[in-house]
Amino acid sequence: MALNAQHEIHSRRFGRNLGLALVLLAFVALVFGLTVVKVTRGDPMQGFDHTVRPEMTPLDPAAQPEAGQ
């Protein structure tokens, strides 16, 4: 018997590893694609930094016209 004979469990393990590598590669590509789209769209990106952002505060409801008028 040769010393480099490959058992069938090694080929099954290689198949599972290859499948997992493809799934992880697809996930990384998806995250990269979403990041590129978000950055190129030019949307304002603001982090959560525990500061007041005036553009996020609701407007004064008394100053808004009512929908029925």
mmCIF file of the N, C-alpha and C atoms, coordinates in Angstrom:
data_MODEL
# 
_entry.id   MODEL 
# 
loop_
_atom_site.group_PDB 
_atom_site.id 
_atom_site.type_symbol 
_atom_site.label_atom_id 
_atom_site.label_alt_id 
_atom_site.label_comp_id 
_atom_site.label_asym_id 
_atom_site.label_entity_id 
_atom_site.label_seq_id 
_atom_site.pdbx_PDB_ins_code 
_atom_site.Cartn_x 
_atom_site.Cartn_y 
_atom_site.Cartn_z 
_atom_site.occupancy 
_atom_site.B_iso_or_equiv 
_atom_site.pdbx_formal_charge 
_atom_site.auth_seq_id 
_atom_site.auth_comp_id 
_atom_site.auth_asym_id 
_atom_site.auth_atom_id 
_atom_site.pdbx_PDB_model_num 
ATOM 1   N N  . MET A 1 1  ? 0.843   -1.169 0.000  1.00 0.00 ? 1  MET A N  1 
ATOM 2   C CA . MET A 1 1  ? 0.000   0.000  0.000  1.00 0.00 ? 1  MET A CA 1 
ATOM 3   C C  . MET A 1 1  ? 0.889   1.234  0.000  1.00 0.00 ? 1  MET A C  1 
ATOM 4   N N  . ALA A 1 2  ? 0.530   2.206  -0.802 1.00 0.00 ? 2  ALA A N  1 
ATOM 5   C CA . ALA A 1 2  ? 1.321   3.422  -0.929 1.00 0.00 ? 2  ALA A CA 1 
ATOM 6   C C  . ALA A 1 2  ? 1.073   4.326  0.277  1.00 0.00 ? 2  ALA A C  1 
ATOM 7   N N  . LEU A 1 3  ? 2.081   5.099  0.629  1.00 0.00 ? 3  LEU A N  1 
ATOM 8   C CA . LEU A 1 3  ? 1.957   6.001  1.766  1.00 0.00 ? 3  LEU A CA 1 
ATOM 9   C C  . LEU A 1 3  ? 1.113   7.233  1.441  1.00 0.00 ? 3  LEU A C  1 
ATOM 10  N N  . ASN A 1 4  ? 0.962   7.568  0.170  1.00 0.00 ? 4  ASN A N  1 
ATOM 11  C CA . ASN A 1 4  ? 0.224   8.759  -0.187 1.00 0.00 ? 4  ASN A CA 1 
ATOM 12  C C  . ASN A 1 4  ? -1.205  8.448  -0.660 1.00 0.00 ? 4  ASN A C  1 
ATOM 13  N N  . ALA A 1 5  ? -1.703  7.308  -0.326 1.00 0.00 ? 5  ALA A N  1 
ATOM 14  C CA . ALA A 1 5  ? -3.071  6.961  -0.706 1.00 0.00 ? 5  ALA A CA 1 
ATOM 15  C C  . ALA A 1 5  ? -4.045  7.852  0.069  1.00 0.00 ? 5  ALA A C  1 
ATOM 16  N N  . GLN A 1 6  ? -5.033  8.364  -0.662 1.00 0.00 ? 6  GLN A N  1 
ATOM 17  C CA . GLN A 1 6  ? -5.986  9.283  -0.056 1.00 0.00 ? 6  GLN A CA 1 
ATOM 18  C C  . GLN A 1 6  ? -7.269  8.528  0.288  1.00 0.00 ? 6  GLN A C  1 
ATOM 19  N N  . HIS A 1 7  ? -7.682  8.662  1.513  1.00 0.00 ? 7  HIS A N  1 
ATOM 20  C CA . HIS A 1 7  ? -8.902  8.013  1.960  1.00 0.00 ? 7  HIS A CA 1 
ATOM 21  C C  . HIS A 1 7  ? -10.098 8.779  1.426  1.00 0.00 ? 7  HIS A C  1 
ATOM 22  N N  . GLU A 1 8  ? -11.248 8.137  1.286  1.00 0.00 ? 8  GLU A N  1 
ATOM 23  C CA . GLU A 1 8  ? -12.421 8.796  0.724  1.00 0.00 ? 8  GLU A CA 1 
ATOM 24  C C  . GLU A 1 8  ? -12.953 9.898  1.630  1.00 0.00 ? 8  GLU A C  1 
ATOM 25  N N  . ILE A 1 9  ? -12.631 9.836  2.917  1.00 0.00 ? 9  ILE A N  1 
ATOM 26  C CA . ILE A 1 9  ? -13.089 10.906 3.818  1.00 0.00 ? 9  ILE A CA 1 
ATOM 27  C C  . ILE A 1 9  ? -12.391 12.221 3.498  1.00 0.00 ? 9  ILE A C  1 
ATOM 28  N N  . HIS A 1 10 ? -11.163 12.152 2.990  1.00 0.00 ? 10 HIS A N  1 
ATOM 29  C CA . HIS A 1 10 ? -10.447 13.366 2.626  1.00 0.00 ? 10 HIS A CA 1 
ATOM 30  C C  . HIS A 1 10 ? -11.096 14.050 1.433  1.00 0.00 ? 10 HIS A C  1 
ATOM 31  N N  . SER A 1 11 ? -11.557 13.278 0.475  1.00 0.00 ? 11 SER A N  1 
ATOM 32  C CA . SER A 1 11 ? -12.210 13.887 -0.685 1.00 0.00 ? 11 SER A CA 1 
ATOM 33  C C  . SER A 1 11 ? -13.556 14.484 -0.294 1.00 0.00 ? 11 SER A C  1 
ATOM 34  N N  . ARG A 1 12 ? -14.298 13.847 0.623  1.00 0.00 ? 12 ARG A N  1 
ATOM 35  C CA . ARG A 1 12 ? -15.562 14.417 1.093  1.00 0.00 ? 12 ARG A CA 1 
ATOM 36  C C  . ARG A 1 12 ? -15.302 15.696 1.893  1.00 0.00 ? 12 ARG A C  1 
ATOM 37  N N  . ARG A 1 13 ? -14.279 15.674 2.717  1.00 0.00 ? 13 ARG A N  1 
ATOM 38  C CA . ARG A 1 13 ? -13.940 16.855 3.508  1.00 0.00 ? 13 ARG A CA 1 
ATOM 39  C C  . ARG A 1 13 ? -13.520 18.009 2.600  1.00 0.00 ? 13 ARG A C  1 
ATOM 40  N N  . PHE A 1 14 ? -12.773 17.699 1.539  1.00 0.00 ? 14 PHE A N  1 
ATOM 41  C CA . PHE A 1 14 ? -12.363 18.726 0.588  1.00 0.00 ? 14 PHE A CA 1 
ATOM 42  C C  . PHE A 1 14 ? -13.586 19.342 -0.094 1.00 0.00 ? 14 PHE A C  1 
ATOM 43  N N  . GLY A 1 15 ? -14.561 18.530 -0.429 1.00 0.00 ? 15 GLY A N  1 
ATOM 44  C CA . GLY A 1 15 ? -15.778 19.042 -1.061 1.00 0.00 ? 15 GLY A CA 1 
ATOM 45  C C  . GLY A 1 15 ? -16.537 19.980 -0.143 1.00 0.00 ? 15 GLY A C  1 
ATOM 46  N N  . ARG A 1 16 ? -16.644 19.622 1.127  1.00 0.00 ? 16 ARG A N  1 
ATOM 47  C CA . ARG A 1 16 ? -17.326 20.498 2.089  1.00 0.00 ? 16 ARG A CA 1 
ATOM 48  C C  . ARG A 1 16 ? -16.537 21.789 2.295  1.00 0.00 ? 16 ARG A C  1 
ATOM 49  N N  . ASN A 1 17 ? -15.228 21.683 2.374  1.00 0.00 ? 17 ASN A N  1 
ATOM 50  C CA . ASN A 1 17 ? -14.399 22.878 2.545  1.00 0.00 ? 17 ASN A CA 1 
ATOM 51  C C  . ASN A 1 17 ? -14.509 23.800 1.333  1.00 0.00 ? 17 ASN A C  1 
ATOM 52  N N  . LEU A 1 18 ? -14.551 23.222 0.156  1.00 0.00 ? 18 LEU A N  1 
ATOM 53  C CA . LEU A 1 18 ? -14.682 24.019 -1.054 1.00 0.00 ? 18 LEU A CA 1 
ATOM 54  C C  . LEU A 1 18 ? -16.048 24.721 -1.081 1.00 0.00 ? 18 LEU A C  1 
ATOM 55  N N  . GLY A 1 19 ? -17.091 24.022 -0.694 1.00 0.00 ? 19 GLY A N  1 
ATOM 56  C CA . GLY A 1 19 ? -18.416 24.629 -0.636 1.00 0.00 ? 19 GLY A CA 1 
ATOM 57  C C  . GLY A 1 19 ? -18.477 25.768 0.361  1.00 0.00 ? 19 GLY A C  1 
ATOM 58  N N  . LEU A 1 20 ? -17.901 25.572 1.523  1.00 0.00 ? 20 LEU A N  1 
ATOM 59  C CA . LEU A 1 20 ? -17.866 26.618 2.541  1.00 0.00 ? 20 LEU A CA 1 
ATOM 60  C C  . LEU A 1 20 ? -17.060 27.822 2.059  1.00 0.00 ? 20 LEU A C  1 
ATOM 61  N N  . ALA A 1 21 ? -15.963 27.576 1.375  1.00 0.00 ? 21 ALA A N  1 
ATOM 62  C CA . ALA A 1 21 ? -15.148 28.675 0.844  1.00 0.00 ? 21 ALA A CA 1 
ATOM 63  C C  . ALA A 1 21 ? -15.946 29.478 -0.180 1.00 0.00 ? 21 ALA A C  1 
ATOM 64  N N  . LEU A 1 22 ? -16.715 28.817 -1.020 1.00 0.00 ? 22 LEU A N  1 
ATOM 65  C CA . LEU A 1 22 ? -17.525 29.524 -2.010 1.00 0.00 ? 22 LEU A CA 1 
ATOM 66  C C  . LEU A 1 22 ? -18.624 30.354 -1.350 1.00 0.00 ? 22 LEU A C  1 
ATOM 67  N N  . VAL A 1 23 ? -19.249 29.814 -0.309 1.00 0.00 ? 23 VAL A N  1 
ATOM 68  C CA . VAL A 1 23 ? -20.289 30.564 0.401  1.00 0.00 ? 23 VAL A CA 1 
ATOM 69  C C  . VAL A 1 23 ? -19.685 31.791 1.079  1.00 0.00 ? 23 VAL A C  1 
ATOM 70  N N  . LEU A 1 24 ? -18.550 31.638 1.724  1.00 0.00 ? 24 LEU A N  1 
ATOM 71  C CA . LEU A 1 24 ? -17.899 32.779 2.380  1.00 0.00 ? 24 LEU A CA 1 
ATOM 72  C C  . LEU A 1 24 ? -17.458 33.821 1.357  1.00 0.00 ? 24 LEU A C  1 
ATOM 73  N N  . LEU A 1 25 ? -16.963 33.383 0.218  1.00 0.00 ? 25 LEU A N  1 
ATOM 74  C CA . LEU A 1 25 ? -16.553 34.304 -0.838 1.00 0.00 ? 25 LEU A CA 1 
ATOM 75  C C  . LEU A 1 25 ? -17.757 35.073 -1.378 1.00 0.00 ? 25 LEU A C  1 
ATOM 76  N N  . ALA A 1 26 ? -18.895 34.404 -1.537 1.00 0.00 ? 26 ALA A N  1 
ATOM 77  C CA . ALA A 1 26 ? -20.104 35.080 -1.993 1.00 0.00 ? 26 ALA A CA 1 
ATOM 78  C C  . ALA A 1 26 ? -20.570 36.106 -0.971 1.00 0.00 ? 26 ALA A C  1 
ATOM 79  N N  . PHE A 1 27 ? -20.482 35.784 0.312  1.00 0.00 ? 27 PHE A N  1 
ATOM 80  C CA . PHE A 1 27 ? -20.871 36.727 1.361  1.00 0.00 ? 27 PHE A CA 1 
ATOM 81  C C  . PHE A 1 27 ? -19.970 37.956 1.354  1.00 0.00 ? 27 PHE A C  1 
ATOM 82  N N  . VAL A 1 28 ? -18.679 37.763 1.230  1.00 0.00 ? 28 VAL A N  1 
ATOM 83  C CA . VAL A 1 28 ? -17.736 38.881 1.189  1.00 0.00 ? 28 VAL A CA 1 
ATOM 84  C C  . VAL A 1 28 ? -18.012 39.741 -0.036 1.00 0.00 ? 28 VAL A C  1 
ATOM 85  N N  . ALA A 1 29 ? -18.292 39.118 -1.176 1.00 0.00 ? 29 ALA A N  1 
ATOM 86  C CA . ALA A 1 29 ? -18.599 39.874 -2.391 1.00 0.00 ? 29 ALA A CA 1 
ATOM 87  C C  . ALA A 1 29 ? -19.887 40.681 -2.216 1.00 0.00 ? 29 ALA A C  1 
ATOM 88  N N  . LEU A 1 30 ? -20.884 40.114 -1.551 1.00 0.00 ? 30 LEU A N  1 
ATOM 89  C CA . LEU A 1 30 ? -22.137 40.817 -1.302 1.00 0.00 ? 30 LEU A CA 1 
ATOM 90  C C  . LEU A 1 30 ? -21.919 42.033 -0.416 1.00 0.00 ? 30 LEU A C  1 
ATOM 91  N N  . VAL A 1 31 ? -21.183 41.869 0.666  1.00 0.00 ? 31 VAL A N  1 
ATOM 92  C CA . VAL A 1 31 ? -20.910 42.988 1.572  1.00 0.00 ? 31 VAL A CA 1 
ATOM 93  C C  . VAL A 1 31 ? -20.086 44.057 0.858  1.00 0.00 ? 31 VAL A C  1 
ATOM 94  N N  . PHE A 1 32 ? -19.112 43.641 0.072  1.00 0.00 ? 32 PHE A N  1 
ATOM 95  C CA . PHE A 1 32 ? -18.302 44.598 -0.678 1.00 0.00 ? 32 PHE A CA 1 
ATOM 96  C C  . PHE A 1 32 ? -19.155 45.364 -1.680 1.00 0.00 ? 32 PHE A C  1 
ATOM 97  N N  . GLY A 1 33 ? -20.025 44.657 -2.383 1.00 0.00 ? 33 GLY A N  1 
ATOM 98  C CA . GLY A 1 33 ? -20.894 45.308 -3.357 1.00 0.00 ? 33 GLY A CA 1 
ATOM 99  C C  . GLY A 1 33 ? -21.834 46.310 -2.709 1.00 0.00 ? 33 GLY A C  1 
ATOM 100 N N  . LEU A 1 34 ? -22.428 45.935 -1.581 1.00 0.00 ? 34 LEU A N  1 
ATOM 101 C CA . LEU A 1 34 ? -23.313 46.861 -0.878 1.00 0.00 ? 34 LEU A CA 1 
ATOM 102 C C  . LEU A 1 34 ? -22.552 48.088 -0.383 1.00 0.00 ? 34 LEU A C  1 
ATOM 103 N N  . THR A 1 35 ? -21.334 47.893 0.058  1.00 0.00 ? 35 THR A N  1 
ATOM 104 C CA . THR A 1 35 ? -20.515 49.014 0.517  1.00 0.00 ? 35 THR A CA 1 
ATOM 105 C C  . THR A 1 35 ? -20.186 49.950 -0.634 1.00 0.00 ? 35 THR A C  1 
ATOM 106 N N  . VAL A 1 36 ? -19.818 49.400 -1.765 1.00 0.00 ? 36 VAL A N  1 
ATOM 107 C CA . VAL A 1 36 ? -19.489 50.230 -2.926 1.00 0.00 ? 36 VAL A CA 1 
ATOM 108 C C  . VAL A 1 36 ? -20.707 51.030 -3.371 1.00 0.00 ? 36 VAL A C  1 
ATOM 109 N N  . VAL A 1 37 ? -21.874 50.392 -3.405 1.00 0.00 ? 37 VAL A N  1 
ATOM 110 C CA . VAL A 1 37 ? -23.089 51.097 -3.817 1.00 0.00 ? 37 VAL A CA 1 
ATOM 111 C C  . VAL A 1 37 ? -23.424 52.213 -2.842 1.00 0.00 ? 37 VAL A C  1 
ATOM 112 N N  . LYS A 1 38 ? -23.317 51.952 -1.565 1.00 0.00 ? 38 LYS A N  1 
ATOM 113 C CA . LYS A 1 38 ? -23.647 52.980 -0.573 1.00 0.00 ? 38 LYS A CA 1 
ATOM 114 C C  . LYS A 1 38 ? -22.674 54.155 -0.651 1.00 0.00 ? 38 LYS A C  1 
ATOM 115 N N  . VAL A 1 39 ? -21.412 53.888 -0.862 1.00 0.00 ? 39 VAL A N  1 
ATOM 116 C CA . VAL A 1 39 ? -20.430 54.954 -0.924 1.00 0.00 ? 39 VAL A CA 1 
ATOM 117 C C  . VAL A 1 39 ? -20.587 55.764 -2.208 1.00 0.00 ? 39 VAL A C  1 
ATOM 118 N N  . THR A 1 40 ? -20.852 55.113 -3.332 1.00 0.00 ? 40 THR A N  1 
ATOM 119 C CA . THR A 1 40 ? -20.944 55.837 -4.600 1.00 0.00 ? 40 THR A CA 1 
ATOM 120 C C  . THR A 1 40 ? -22.250 56.589 -4.754 1.00 0.00 ? 40 THR A C  1 
ATOM 121 N N  . ARG A 1 41 ? -23.298 56.214 -4.031 1.00 0.00 ? 41 ARG A N  1 
ATOM 122 C CA . ARG A 1 41 ? -24.560 56.951 -4.102 1.00 0.00 ? 41 ARG A CA 1 
ATOM 123 C C  . ARG A 1 41 ? -24.427 58.323 -3.471 1.00 0.00 ? 41 ARG A C  1 
ATOM 124 N N  . GLY A 1 42 ? -23.508 58.507 -2.562 1.00 0.00 ? 42 GLY A N  1 
ATOM 125 C CA . GLY A 1 42 ? -23.279 59.805 -1.948 1.00 0.00 ? 42 GLY A CA 1 
ATOM 126 C C  . GLY A 1 42 ? -24.240 60.127 -0.833 1.00 0.00 ? 42 GLY A C  1 
ATOM 127 N N  . ASP A 1 43 ? -24.920 59.151 -0.276 1.00 0.00 ? 43 ASP A N  1 
ATOM 128 C CA . ASP A 1 43 ? -25.800 59.398 0.854  1.00 0.00 ? 43 ASP A CA 1 
ATOM 129 C C  . ASP A 1 43 ? -24.976 59.898 2.033  1.00 0.00 ? 43 ASP A C  1 
ATOM 130 N N  . PRO A 1 44 ? -25.556 60.795 2.814  1.00 0.00 ? 44 PRO A N  1 
ATOM 131 C CA . PRO A 1 44 ? -24.815 61.234 4.007  1.00 0.00 ? 44 PRO A CA 1 
ATOM 132 C C  . PRO A 1 44 ? -24.682 60.077 4.989  1.00 0.00 ? 44 PRO A C  1 
ATOM 133 N N  . MET A 1 45 ? -23.462 59.766 5.325  1.00 0.00 ? 45 MET A N  1 
ATOM 134 C CA . MET A 1 45 ? -23.212 58.679 6.263  1.00 0.00 ? 45 MET A CA 1 
ATOM 135 C C  . MET A 1 45 ? -22.770 59.280 7.584  1.00 0.00 ? 45 MET A C  1 
ATOM 136 N N  . GLN A 1 46 ? -23.565 59.056 8.602  1.00 0.00 ? 46 GLN A N  1 
ATOM 137 C CA . GLN A 1 46 ? -23.249 59.585 9.904  1.00 0.00 ? 46 GLN A CA 1 
ATOM 138 C C  . GLN A 1 46 ? -23.228 58.443 10.902 1.00 0.00 ? 46 GLN A C  1 
ATOM 139 N N  . GLY A 1 47 ? -22.219 58.453 11.726 1.00 0.00 ? 47 GLY A N  1 
ATOM 140 C CA . GLY A 1 47 ? -22.117 57.424 12.753 1.00 0.00 ? 47 GLY A CA 1 
ATOM 141 C C  . GLY A 1 47 ? -22.889 57.816 13.997 1.00 0.00 ? 47 GLY A C  1 
ATOM 142 N N  . PHE A 1 48 ? -23.107 56.851 14.837 1.00 0.00 ? 48 PHE A N  1 
ATOM 143 C CA . PHE A 1 48 ? -23.779 57.090 16.107 1.00 0.00 ? 48 PHE A CA 1 
ATOM 144 C C  . PHE A 1 48 ? -22.725 57.525 17.102 1.00 0.00 ? 48 PHE A C  1 
ATOM 145 N N  . ASP A 1 49 ? -22.649 58.839 17.326 1.00 0.00 ? 49 ASP A N  1 
ATOM 146 C CA . ASP A 1 49 ? -21.581 59.364 18.165 1.00 0.00 ? 49 ASP A CA 1 
ATOM 147 C C  . ASP A 1 49 ? -22.096 60.073 19.413 1.00 0.00 ? 49 ASP A C  1 
ATOM 148 N N  . HIS A 1 50 ? -23.332 59.817 19.802 1.00 0.00 ? 50 HIS A N  1 
ATOM 149 C CA . HIS A 1 50 ? -23.923 60.366 21.030 1.00 0.00 ? 50 HIS A CA 1 
ATOM 150 C C  . HIS A 1 50 ? -23.962 61.885 21.040 1.00 0.00 ? 50 HIS A C  1 
ATOM 151 N N  . THR A 1 51 ? -24.149 62.476 19.874 1.00 0.00 ? 51 THR A N  1 
ATOM 152 C CA . THR A 1 51 ? -24.312 63.921 19.803 1.00 0.00 ? 51 THR A CA 1 
ATOM 153 C C  . THR A 1 51 ? -25.653 64.231 19.156 1.00 0.00 ? 51 THR A C  1 
ATOM 154 N N  . VAL A 1 52 ? -26.172 65.413 19.437 1.00 0.00 ? 52 VAL A N  1 
ATOM 155 C CA . VAL A 1 52 ? -27.444 65.829 18.866 1.00 0.00 ? 52 VAL A CA 1 
ATOM 156 C C  . VAL A 1 52 ? -27.218 66.218 17.411 1.00 0.00 ? 52 VAL A C  1 
ATOM 157 N N  . ARG A 1 53 ? -28.035 65.656 16.527 1.00 0.00 ? 53 ARG A N  1 
ATOM 158 C CA . ARG A 1 53 ? -27.976 66.010 15.114 1.00 0.00 ? 53 ARG A CA 1 
ATOM 159 C C  . ARG A 1 53 ? -29.272 66.737 14.776 1.00 0.00 ? 53 ARG A C  1 
ATOM 160 N N  . PRO A 1 54 ? -29.203 68.009 14.453 1.00 0.00 ? 54 PRO A N  1 
ATOM 161 C CA . PRO A 1 54 ? -30.428 68.778 14.220 1.00 0.00 ? 54 PRO A CA 1 
ATOM 162 C C  . PRO A 1 54 ? -31.292 68.211 13.096 1.00 0.00 ? 54 PRO A C  1 
ATOM 163 N N  . GLU A 1 55 ? -30.690 67.617 12.091 1.00 0.00 ? 55 GLU A N  1 
ATOM 164 C CA . GLU A 1 55 ? -31.482 67.092 10.974 1.00 0.00 ? 55 GLU A CA 1 
ATOM 165 C C  . GLU A 1 55 ? -32.292 65.860 11.370 1.00 0.00 ? 55 GLU A C  1 
ATOM 166 N N  . MET A 1 56 ? -31.984 65.247 12.507 1.00 0.00 ? 56 MET A N  1 
ATOM 167 C CA . MET A 1 56 ? -32.707 64.059 12.948 1.00 0.00 ? 56 MET A CA 1 
ATOM 168 C C  . MET A 1 56 ? -33.805 64.366 13.962 1.00 0.00 ? 56 MET A C  1 
ATOM 169 N N  . THR A 1 57 ? -33.846 65.585 14.476 1.00 0.00 ? 57 THR A N  1 
ATOM 170 C CA . THR A 1 57 ? -34.872 65.924 15.459 1.00 0.00 ? 57 THR A CA 1 
ATOM 171 C C  . THR A 1 57 ? -36.183 66.218 14.746 1.00 0.00 ? 57 THR A C  1 
ATOM 172 N N  . PRO A 1 58 ? -37.316 65.817 15.326 1.00 0.00 ? 58 PRO A N  1 
ATOM 173 C CA . PRO A 1 58 ? -38.600 66.074 14.667 1.00 0.00 ? 58 PRO A CA 1 
ATOM 174 C C  . PRO A 1 58 ? -38.922 67.567 14.692 1.00 0.00 ? 58 PRO A C  1 
ATOM 175 N N  . LEU A 1 59 ? -39.669 67.961 13.680 1.00 0.00 ? 59 LEU A N  1 
ATOM 176 C CA . LEU A 1 59 ? -40.080 69.359 13.610 1.00 0.00 ? 59 LEU A CA 1 
ATOM 177 C C  . LEU A 1 59 ? -41.136 69.638 14.652 1.00 0.00 ? 59 LEU A C  1 
ATOM 178 N N  . ASP A 1 60 ? -41.342 70.910 14.979 1.00 0.00 ? 60 ASP A N  1 
ATOM 179 C CA . ASP A 1 60 ? -42.343 71.312 15.932 1.00 0.00 ? 60 ASP A CA 1 
ATOM 180 C C  . ASP A 1 60 ? -43.733 71.029 15.336 1.00 0.00 ? 60 ASP A C  1 
ATOM 181 N N  . PRO A 1 61 ? -44.546 70.163 15.969 1.00 0.00 ? 61 PRO A N  1 
ATOM 182 C CA . PRO A 1 61 ? -45.848 69.826 15.383 1.00 0.00 ? 61 PRO A CA 1 
ATOM 183 C C  . PRO A 1 61 ? -46.785 71.029 15.303 1.00 0.00 ? 61 PRO A C  1 
ATOM 184 N N  . ALA A 1 62 ? -46.620 72.053 16.142 1.00 0.00 ? 62 ALA A N  1 
ATOM 185 C CA . ALA A 1 62 ? -47.482 73.231 16.097 1.00 0.00 ? 62 ALA A CA 1 
ATOM 186 C C  . ALA A 1 62 ? -47.172 74.080 14.861 1.00 0.00 ? 62 ALA A C  1 
ATOM 187 N N  . ALA A 1 63 ? -45.958 73.985 14.343 1.00 0.00 ? 63 ALA A N  1 
ATOM 188 C CA . ALA A 1 63 ? -45.565 74.791 13.184 1.00 0.00 ? 63 ALA A CA 1 
ATOM 189 C C  . ALA A 1 63 ? -45.977 74.137 11.873 1.00 0.00 ? 63 ALA A C  1 
ATOM 190 N N  . GLN A 1 64 ? -46.328 72.865 11.887 1.00 0.00 ? 64 GLN A N  1 
ATOM 191 C CA . GLN A 1 64 ? -46.703 72.157 10.666 1.00 0.00 ? 64 GLN A CA 1 
ATOM 192 C C  . GLN A 1 64 ? -48.179 72.367 10.358 1.00 0.00 ? 64 GLN A C  1 
ATOM 193 N N  . PRO A 1 65 ? -48.535 72.562 9.079  1.00 0.00 ? 65 PRO A N  1 
ATOM 194 C CA . PRO A 1 65 ? -49.948 72.673 8.727  1.00 0.00 ? 65 PRO A CA 1 
ATOM 195 C C  . PRO A 1 65 ? -50.630 71.313 8.860  1.00 0.00 ? 65 PRO A C  1 
ATOM 196 N N  . GLU A 1 66 ? -51.876 71.321 9.218  1.00 0.00 ? 66 GLU A N  1 
ATOM 197 C CA . GLU A 1 66 ? -52.613 70.068 9.386  1.00 0.00 ? 66 GLU A CA 1 
ATOM 198 C C  . GLU A 1 66 ? -52.995 69.527 8.018  1.00 0.00 ? 66 GLU A C  1 
ATOM 199 N N  . ALA A 1 67 ? -53.190 68.222 7.931  1.00 0.00 ? 67 ALA A N  1 
ATOM 200 C CA . ALA A 1 67 ? -53.470 67.570 6.659  1.00 0.00 ? 67 ALA A CA 1 
ATOM 201 C C  . ALA A 1 67 ? -54.864 67.905 6.135  1.00 0.00 ? 67 ALA A C  1 
ATOM 202 N N  . GLY A 1 68 ? -55.807 68.253 6.999  1.00 0.00 ? 68 GLY A N  1 
ATOM 203 C CA . GLY A 1 68 ? -57.173 68.518 6.582  1.00 0.00 ? 68 GLY A CA 1 
ATOM 204 C C  . GLY A 1 68 ? -57.361 69.887 5.974  1.00 0.00 ? 68 GLY A C  1 
ATOM 205 N N  . GLN A 1 69 ? -56.395 70.759 6.033  1.00 0.00 ? 69 GLN A N  1 
ATOM 206 C CA . GLN A 1 69 ? -56.571 72.134 5.536  1.00 0.00 ? 69 GLN A CA 1 
ATOM 207 C C  . GLN A 1 69 ? -56.109 72.294 4.134  1.00 0.00 ? 69 GLN A C  1 
# 
